[in-house]
Structures are given as C-alpha cells and as structure tokens.
C-alpha cells in the first residue's frame, strides 16, 4: 500500500506572511482581506499573520525572500494586481514576479504562493478580487495546504 500524503487547511499554530503590492492598492486590499479571512477561518491566530506592503508586484519576490529567510513563517503569500496597459510592461513585471516568487520558494523550501492577478482590464481584476472569486483567498487556501503538506514529506 502506498503512503499517501494529503494536506489539510488547518492553520493552528502556524504563522503566515503576506507581501502585498501597493500598486492597484484598492484591488490588492481586497485580496489581502480575502487571504486574512481565509487564514483566520482555518485556525490561524490574528497575531500569527504579518502583512508587508511593497511598492509593486516586481518587489514581491524580495519581500518573500526576506520573510522566508527568517524561518518564522510556514508560508508566504504574494498578492498583487497587474493590469494590462498600452505597452508590454505588464508582461515584463508579471513574468519577473512569477519567476521570482517561484525561485524563492524553491531556494528556501518555504512555500511562496503567487496570488497576483494578471488582468486585461480593471474590471477583470475587480472580478477576481471580490467576495465570490477572490485570488487572495485561493492563495491562502493553497498556503495552508502547502504548510501542512511539506512537513509530511521526508
């Protein structure tokens, strides 16, 4: 019989960090609120959640690395909103942020979740940061599961 490891979303006794982008702050605040609500609903104590606001999505990987390097957090959520403009800037920032967050996760062994909306327009971003669909809440669910899963992998 194979050994099966299946994570739960129990956050009791775990600490979580959230790096949030100030760019498109109104949208990102919705993501942060969704993430915090999800963490609290799954047993994480309010004092065990730290939120740091960074200038933009490009800065998320560095904040994630700093959080991960402390050894105090079970997972780091990186939340932001990148909205397409007239140039390719959104692609460049989005690609760099995604690669950077993935690299931090692999290099440190601390789960770093990419909860950055990459939308074609403002309405799409609002639709993904609302009460029904909230990418911040989804990132929090994944963070809870990864924080629970990794200690079981030897």
N, C-alpha and C positions, 0 to 999 in steps of 0.2 A: 504494500500500500504506500503510495507516495505521501510525503509530508507536504501538506498544503498550508500556505500562509495567506490568510485573508485579513485585511485590515478592518478596523472599526473606526468610527468617528468619535471615540471617547477622548476628550482632551483634558481630563482631570490630571492635575499635577504637571502639565506641560506648559511651556512658555512659547509664545509666538511673537514674531516681529513682523511689522508691516512697513514696507518702504512705499511711499505714495508720491506721485508726481503732482506738483503744484500747477503744471500746465494743464489747462482744462479742468481746473480745480472743482468746479461745480459738479462735473460728471464723476471725477475721481472720488470726491467726498461721498457720493452715493455708493461707489464700490467699497470704500473703507467702511461705511456704515453697514453694508451687507455682509462684509467679512467679519466685522466685530460681532454683529448679531449672531452669525452662524457659530463663531467660536464660543461665545457665551452660552448659546443654546446647547452646546455639546460639552459643557462642563469646564471650560477654561475660565479661570478666575479673572476678573477685570484687571487686577494688578499684574497678571501674567501676560498682558498684551501691551506691546510698545509700538507706537506709530511714529515714524520719522518722515517728514515732508522734504522732498528733494525738488530741485528746480524743474526737472523734466524727466521723461522716460529714459533718455540717454544716461542719466545719472543713477538709475535704479540698480544696475549691477554692482557699482562700487558700494552703495549703501548695503546691498545684500551681502556682499563680501565682508564688510565690517561687522555686520550683525552675526554672520555665520562664524567668523573668526573668534568671537567672544566665547563660544562654546556654551552659551547660556540658553540658546533657543532651539526648540525642536524642529522648527521650520520657519522660513521667511517667505512672506507673500510680497510680491512686487506688483503694484497696482498703478495703472495709468490709462490714459486715453489719447490715442494718436488719430487725428482726423486728416484725411487727405486734403491737400491744398492744390495749388496750381503747379507745383514743382514735384520732384521725386523725394523731397525732404522727408516725408512721412515714411517712405520705404527704407531710406537710409537709417533713420532713427529706429524704426521698428525692428529692422534686421539686427542692428547693433545691440539693441536692448535684449532681444530674444537670445542671441548668441551669448551675450554677456551673462545673463541670468542662468542659462544652461551650464555655462562654464563654471560659474561659482558653485553651483550645485554639485557638479562632478568633482571639482577640485577639493571641496571642503567636506563632502559627504553629508551636508545639511540640505534637506530638501528646500529648494527655492522655486516657488511657483510663479509662473508668468501669467498674471491676471491683468494683462494690458489689452484694452480694446483697440483694435485697428479698424477704423470705420471709414467708409467712403464719404460720410457727411455727418453733421452734428446730430441729426435725428436718429441715425443708426446707432450712434454712441449712446444717446439717451435711452433708446430702446433696450440696450444691453446693460444698462446700469439702473434699471428701475426695480420696482417691487416684484414683478413677475419673473423677469430674467435679469439676473444680477451676476456678472462675471466675477465680482469680488466675493460673493457668497460661494460661487462654484470653486474659486481658488482656495477658499478657506476649507471647504469640504475635502478637496484634494490634499491640502496641507495636513489636515487631521489624519487622513488615511496614511499618508507617507510617514508622518511622525510615529504612527502606530506600527506600520509595516517594517520599517528598517531595522529596529532592534531585534526583530524575529529572524532576520537574515544573517546567518553566521558565516 
